[in-house]
């Protein structure tokens, strides 16, 4: 079952929502330069299509219990060290066999020494059985899909007079499914890079980065003819350019566009279908604009090549964009409005290549009861259109929530 990647990413974003609010609103427990930020969120969801299918739709009420705990140590103007945990425990009213849990552990170090040394390390470990799928859209909509992944990023560099920065990067990602039947999704990525940033305006930097990476599908299955000589291992090179901003600027995030060259290690897949090397443009832009103290606008543009699995030469181009508005009303109310669109262009089937158009819209209103306590209501609509009708679906979700962050 394959759905839109931006849809799955938004669903995963709900897991991180409490953690983000905690860092922004919490911090009442403070010892010197250390803050400890506990929180919990309760959410009741009515979902009219829990499996994201085009027929035999099943609806249910789902209760989410989302605990979180964060801690941060400040290096004052030099950066910070933070640790965090976020959990999502989902309980279905009628389909209780679908109950699932997902847990995330997070670490982040961001430091810049007075002499110019730059150091950054971040790592997120996720133990999941939720129905939000993977970057390849594998089993999106299927609960109890047990898996884990580890996403690590590192950088080291030097700041030359606050005008030029030179940086070296290392990124590592690993994904491992528990069931042997899901072996086609088990892989790890290693990526190395170099980059330069130059100050263009008082709070604006321009950058150029080059990365080289390799993917290794580490679980083979000779019985299915999936071996090191037939699996879809590949390497890539990419060049990215764009803009980024210092903390405190009205703009935050990155404008990031680039070009990628992707080359497979093997000639053909287990079915003797030839692998197709692919060169294309890519993007990873996510920008927030703080128009006023009460208004924030956000823009995202994403494009990537997604591999379907180790046993096939199928891939798809995933292109999408999104807009959102966060508006504070009458001091205690916050309105959130967002919409995203993504298109998935597959290289297969050859005679009639698969195409998916994914739409998502959401509307939410939060009320701050106390500085540490808020309640909210929201609605989310998802739709997939496809030239293969069996892949189409619509989904409506209505949510009420209560969140406390201290």
C-alpha positions as CSV (number, residue, x, y, z in Angstrom):
1,X,0.0,0.0,0.0
2,X,1.6,3.2,-1.2
3,X,0.5,6.7,-0.3
4,X,1.9,10.3,-0.5
5,X,5.2,11.0,1.2
6,X,4.2,14.5,2.5
7,X,1.1,12.9,4.1
8,X,3.2,10.4,6.0
9,X,5.7,13.1,7.0
10,X,2.8,15.3,8.4
11,X,1.6,12.3,10.4
12,X,5.0,11.8,11.9
13,X,5.1,15.4,12.7
14,X,2.3,14.9,15.2
15,X,4.7,12.8,17.3
16,X,7.2,15.7,17.5
17,X,4.6,18.4,18.1
18,X,4.6,18.1,21.9
19,X,8.4,18.2,22.0
20,X,8.5,21.4,19.8
21,X,5.9,23.1,22.0
22,X,7.8,22.0,25.1
23,X,11.1,23.6,24.0
24,X,9.2,26.8,23.1
25,X,6.8,27.1,26.0
26,X,8.2,25.1,28.9
27,X,11.3,25.4,31.0
28,X,10.0,26.3,34.4
29,X,12.3,23.8,36.0
30,X,15.7,25.4,35.8
31,X,18.9,24.7,37.7
32,X,21.7,27.0,36.6
33,X,22.0,26.7,32.8
34,X,20.0,23.5,32.7
35,X,16.2,23.3,32.0
36,X,14.1,20.2,32.4
37,X,10.8,20.3,30.4
38,X,8.2,17.6,31.1
39,X,5.0,17.4,29.1
40,X,2.0,15.3,28.1
41,X,-0.7,15.5,25.5
42,X,-4.0,13.7,25.2
43,X,-5.7,13.6,21.9
44,X,-9.0,12.0,20.8
45,X,-9.3,11.4,17.0
46,X,-12.2,10.3,14.9
47,X,-10.8,8.8,11.6
48,X,-13.3,7.7,8.9
49,X,-10.7,5.7,7.0
50,X,-8.1,4.2,9.3
51,X,-6.4,2.0,6.7
52,X,-6.3,4.7,3.9
53,X,-8.0,2.5,1.3
54,X,-10.4,3.2,-1.5
55,X,-13.1,0.7,-0.5
56,X,-14.4,-1.1,2.6
57,X,-13.5,2.0,4.6
58,X,-13.2,1.4,8.4
59,X,-13.8,4.2,10.9
60,X,-12.8,4.4,14.5
61,X,-12.1,6.6,17.5
62,X,-8.4,6.6,18.4
63,X,-7.0,7.9,21.7
64,X,-3.4,9.2,21.7
65,X,-1.4,9.5,24.9
66,X,1.8,11.5,24.1
67,X,4.3,11.9,26.9
68,X,7.5,14.0,26.4
69,X,10.5,14.9,28.5
70,X,13.2,17.3,27.4
71,X,16.4,18.7,28.9
72,X,18.7,21.5,27.6
73,X,22.0,22.9,28.8
74,X,22.9,26.4,27.5
75,X,26.3,27.4,26.4
76,X,24.9,31.0,26.4
77,X,25.8,32.6,23.1
78,X,27.8,29.6,22.0
79,X,25.1,27.0,21.6
80,X,23.3,24.3,23.6
81,X,23.2,20.6,24.4
82,X,19.7,19.0,24.5
83,X,18.2,15.5,25.1
84,X,14.6,14.6,24.6
85,X,12.0,11.8,24.5
86,X,8.7,11.8,22.8
87,X,6.2,9.0,22.8
88,X,2.9,8.3,21.1
89,X,0.6,5.5,22.5
90,X,-2.5,4.9,20.3
91,X,-5.6,3.0,21.5
92,X,-8.4,2.1,19.0
93,X,-12.0,2.0,20.3
94,X,-13.3,-0.8,18.1
95,X,-10.2,-2.2,16.4
96,X,-8.1,-2.6,19.5
97,X,-5.9,-5.2,17.7
98,X,-4.4,-2.2,15.9
99,X,-3.1,-0.5,19.1
100,X,0.4,0.7,18.6
101,X,3.3,2.6,20.3
102,X,6.1,4.7,18.9
103,X,9.0,6.1,20.9
104,X,11.6,8.6,20.0
105,X,14.9,9.5,21.7
106,X,16.7,12.7,20.6
107,X,20.1,14.2,21.1
108,X,21.4,17.5,19.8
109,X,24.7,19.4,20.3
110,X,25.3,22.8,18.6
111,X,28.4,24.6,19.6
112,X,30.7,27.4,18.2
113,X,33.9,28.1,20.1
114,X,35.3,31.6,20.6
115,X,38.2,30.7,18.3
116,X,36.0,29.8,15.4
117,X,35.6,26.0,15.8
118,X,32.1,24.7,14.8
119,X,30.7,21.4,16.1
120,X,27.2,19.9,15.5
121,X,25.9,16.5,16.3
122,X,22.3,15.3,16.2
123,X,20.7,11.9,16.5
124,X,17.2,10.6,16.6
125,X,16.4,7.0,17.4
126,X,12.8,5.8,16.6
127,X,11.2,2.5,17.7
128,X,7.9,2.4,15.8
129,X,4.9,0.3,15.0
130,X,2.7,3.2,13.8
131,X,0.8,3.3,10.4
132,X,2.8,6.3,9.1
133,X,5.0,4.3,6.7
134,X,8.6,5.0,5.7
135,X,10.2,7.4,3.2
136,X,9.5,4.9,0.5
137,X,5.8,4.9,1.5
138,X,6.0,1.2,2.5
139,X,3.0,0.0,4.4
140,X,1.5,3.5,5.0
141,X,-1.9,3.0,6.6
142,X,-0.9,-0.4,8.1
143,X,-0.7,-0.4,11.9
144,X,1.5,-2.7,13.9
145,X,4.4,-2.5,11.4
146,X,7.3,-2.9,13.8
147,X,10.5,-1.3,12.8
148,X,13.3,1.0,14.1
149,X,15.5,3.6,12.5
150,X,18.4,5.8,13.5
151,X,19.0,9.2,11.9
152,X,22.4,10.7,12.7
153,X,24.0,13.9,11.4
154,X,27.3,15.5,12.2
155,X,29.3,18.5,11.2
156,X,32.6,20.1,12.0
157,X,34.1,23.3,10.7
158,X,35.6,26.7,11.2
159,X,34.2,30.2,11.2
160,X,36.7,32.7,9.6
161,X,36.0,36.1,11.1
162,X,32.2,35.6,11.0
163,X,32.3,36.1,7.3
164,X,33.1,32.7,5.9
165,X,32.5,29.2,7.2
166,X,34.0,25.9,6.0
167,X,32.2,22.7,7.1
168,X,32.6,19.0,6.7
169,X,29.5,16.7,7.1
170,X,28.7,13.1,7.9
171,X,25.2,11.7,7.8
172,X,24.1,8.2,8.7
173,X,20.6,6.6,8.5
174,X,19.6,3.1,9.2
175,X,16.2,1.4,8.9
176,X,15.4,-2.1,10.1
177,X,12.0,-3.9,10.1
178,X,11.3,-6.6,12.7
179,X,9.5,-9.1,10.4
180,X,11.5,-11.1,7.9
181,X,8.8,-10.5,5.3
182,X,9.7,-6.8,5.3
183,X,13.4,-7.4,4.4
184,X,13.2,-5.3,1.2
185,X,13.1,-2.2,3.4
186,X,16.2,-2.9,5.5
187,X,19.1,-0.6,4.6
188,X,21.6,1.9,5.8
189,X,22.9,5.2,4.2
190,X,26.3,6.7,4.7
191,X,26.9,10.2,3.3
192,X,30.0,12.5,3.4
193,X,30.0,16.2,2.5
194,X,31.9,19.5,2.3
195,X,30.4,23.0,2.3
196,X,31.1,26.7,2.4
197,X,28.9,29.5,3.8
198,X,29.5,33.2,3.1
199,X,27.7,36.1,4.8
200,X,25.7,38.1,2.3
201,X,23.7,40.3,4.7
202,X,23.9,41.0,8.4
203,X,21.8,37.9,9.3
204,X,21.8,36.1,5.9
205,X,24.3,33.4,4.6
206,X,24.6,31.9,1.2
207,X,25.9,28.3,1.0
208,X,27.1,25.6,-1.4
209,X,27.5,22.0,-0.4
210,X,28.7,18.8,-2.1
211,X,27.7,15.3,-0.7
212,X,28.6,11.8,-1.8
213,X,26.6,8.9,-0.3
214,X,25.9,5.1,-0.6
215,X,22.9,3.0,0.2
216,X,23.4,-0.7,1.2
217,X,20.4,-3.0,1.5
218,X,21.9,-5.3,4.2
219,X,19.3,-8.1,4.3
220,X,19.3,-10.3,1.2
221,X,17.1,-13.3,0.4
222,X,18.6,-15.8,-2.0
223,X,15.3,-17.7,-2.1
224,X,13.8,-14.7,-3.9
225,X,17.0,-14.1,-6.0
226,X,17.7,-11.0,-4.0
227,X,21.5,-11.0,-3.4
228,X,24.3,-8.5,-3.5
229,X,24.5,-9.1,-7.3
230,X,20.8,-8.2,-7.9
231,X,19.6,-5.8,-5.1
232,X,19.1,-2.1,-5.6
233,X,22.2,-0.8,-3.8
234,X,23.2,2.6,-5.2
235,X,25.4,5.6,-4.7
236,X,24.8,9.3,-5.3
237,X,26.4,12.7,-5.6
238,X,24.6,15.9,-5.0
239,X,25.3,19.6,-5.1
240,X,23.1,22.0,-3.1
241,X,23.0,25.8,-3.0
242,X,20.8,28.2,-1.0
243,X,20.3,30.6,1.9
244,X,20.2,30.3,5.6
245,X,19.8,32.7,8.5
246,X,21.2,33.5,11.9
247,X,19.0,33.0,15.0
248,X,16.8,36.0,15.6
249,X,16.2,36.9,12.0
250,X,12.6,37.3,10.7
251,X,13.4,34.4,8.3
252,X,14.5,31.0,9.6
253,X,15.2,27.6,8.1
254,X,16.8,27.2,4.6
255,X,16.2,27.9,1.0
256,X,17.8,24.7,-0.5
257,X,17.9,23.5,-4.1
258,X,20.3,21.2,-5.8
259,X,21.0,18.5,-8.4
260,X,21.6,14.8,-7.8
261,X,23.3,12.0,-9.8
262,X,22.2,8.5,-8.8
263,X,24.0,5.3,-10.0
264,X,23.1,1.7,-9.2
265,X,25.7,-0.9,-8.3
266,X,24.1,-3.7,-10.2
267,X,22.8,-4.1,-13.8
268,X,19.4,-5.7,-13.2
269,X,17.0,-6.6,-10.4
270,X,16.0,-10.2,-9.5
271,X,13.5,-10.2,-12.3
272,X,16.2,-9.2,-14.8
273,X,14.8,-5.7,-15.2
274,X,17.5,-3.2,-15.8
275,X,18.2,-0.6,-13.2
276,X,17.9,3.0,-14.5
277,X,20.5,5.5,-13.4
278,X,18.8,8.9,-12.8
279,X,19.9,12.5,-12.7
280,X,17.5,15.2,-11.5
281,X,17.0,18.4,-9.5
282,X,16.2,18.1,-5.8
283,X,15.0,20.4,-3.0
284,X,14.8,20.6,0.7
285,X,13.4,24.1,1.3
286,X,11.7,24.9,4.6
287,X,11.3,28.6,5.5
288,X,9.5,30.4,8.3
289,X,8.7,34.1,8.1
290,X,7.8,35.9,11.3
291,X,5.7,38.8,9.8
292,X,4.7,40.1,13.2
293,X,4.9,39.0,16.8
294,X,1.5,37.2,16.3
295,X,1.8,36.0,12.6
296,X,4.1,33.3,11.2
297,X,4.0,32.1,7.6
298,X,5.8,28.9,6.4
299,X,6.8,27.6,3.0
300,X,8.1,24.1,2.2
301,X,9.4,22.8,-1.2
302,X,10.6,19.2,-1.3
303,X,11.9,17.0,-4.1
304,X,13.7,13.6,-3.9
305,X,14.1,10.3,-5.6
306,X,12.5,7.4,-3.5
307,X,13.5,3.8,-3.9
308,X,10.6,1.2,-3.5
309,X,12.8,-1.6,-2.1
310,X,15.8,-3.9,-2.5
311,X,14.0,-6.4,-4.9
312,X,12.8,-4.1,-7.7
313,X,14.0,-1.4,-10.1
314,X,11.0,0.7,-9.2
315,X,11.5,4.3,-8.0
316,X,9.6,7.5,-8.0
317,X,10.2,11.2,-8.1
318,X,8.5,12.8,-5.1
319,X,7.8,16.5,-5.6
320,X,5.7,18.7,-3.2
321,X,5.1,22.1,-1.7
322,X,3.2,23.4,1.3
323,X,2.0,26.6,2.9
324,X,0.9,27.3,6.4
325,X,-0.2,30.2,8.6
326,X,0.0,30.4,12.4
327,X,-1.9,33.4,13.8
328,X,-2.4,34.3,17.5
329,X,-5.8,35.8,18.1
330,X,-7.0,37.7,21.2
331,X,-3.8,36.7,23.1
332,X,-5.0,33.2,24.1
333,X,-6.1,31.7,20.8
334,X,-3.8,30.3,18.1
335,X,-5.1,29.5,14.6
336,X,-3.2,27.0,12.4
337,X,-4.0,26.7,8.8
338,X,-2.0,24.6,6.3
339,X,-2.1,22.9,2.9
340,X,0.3,20.6,1.0
341,X,0.4,19.0,-2.4
342,X,2.8,16.4,-3.6
343,X,3.1,14.4,-6.9
344,X,4.7,11.0,-7.2
345,X,5.9,10.0,-10.7
346,X,6.9,6.3,-10.9
347,X,9.2,4.9,-13.6
348,X,6.9,1.8,-13.7
349,X,4.9,0.2,-15.2
350,X,6.5,1.0,-18.5
351,X,3.3,0.9,-20.5
352,X,1.3,3.1,-18.1
353,X,3.6,4.8,-15.6
354,X,1.9,5.2,-12.2
355,X,1.1,8.8,-11.1
356,X,-0.2,9.9,-7.7
357,X,-1.5,13.4,-6.7
358,X,-1.6,13.9,-2.9
359,X,-3.6,16.6,-1.2
360,X,-3.7,17.5,2.5
361,X,-5.4,20.4,4.3
362,X,-5.7,21.0,8.0
363,X,-7.3,23.6,10.3
364,X,-6.8,23.9,14.0
365,X,-7.6,26.2,16.9
366,X,-5.8,26.1,20.2
367,X,-6.9,27.9,23.4
368,X,-4.3,28.6,26.1
369,X,-6.0,27.9,29.4
370,X,-2.9,28.6,31.5
371,X,0.7,29.4,30.5
372,X,1.4,25.6,30.8
373,X,-1.9,24.2,29.7
374,X,-3.8,24.4,26.4
375,X,-6.7,22.7,24.6
376,X,-7.5,22.5,20.9
377,X,-9.8,21.3,18.2
378,X,-8.7,20.5,14.6
379,X,-9.7,18.9,11.3
380,X,-7.5,17.2,8.7
381,X,-8.5,16.2,5.1
382,X,-6.4,13.9,2.9
383,X,-6.9,12.8,-0.6
384,X,-5.0,10.7,-3.2
385,X,-5.8,10.8,-6.9
386,X,-4.2,8.2,-9.1
387,X,-4.3,6.8,-12.7
388,X,-4.6,3.4,-10.8
389,X,-8.0,3.7,-9.1
390,X,-7.1,1.0,-6.5
391,X,-4.6,3.4,-5.0
392,X,-7.0,6.3,-4.5
393,X,-8.5,7.2,-1.1
394,X,-9.9,10.1,0.9
395,X,-9.6,10.5,4.7
396,X,-11.3,12.8,7.2
397,X,-10.0,13.3,10.8
398,X,-11.5,15.3,13.6
399,X,-9.4,15.9,16.7
400,X,-9.7,17.3,20.2
401,X,-6.6,17.6,22.4
402,X,-5.4,18.7,25.8
403,X,-1.7,19.5,26.3
404,X,0.4,20.4,29.3
405,X,4.0,21.6,29.2
406,X,5.8,22.7,32.3
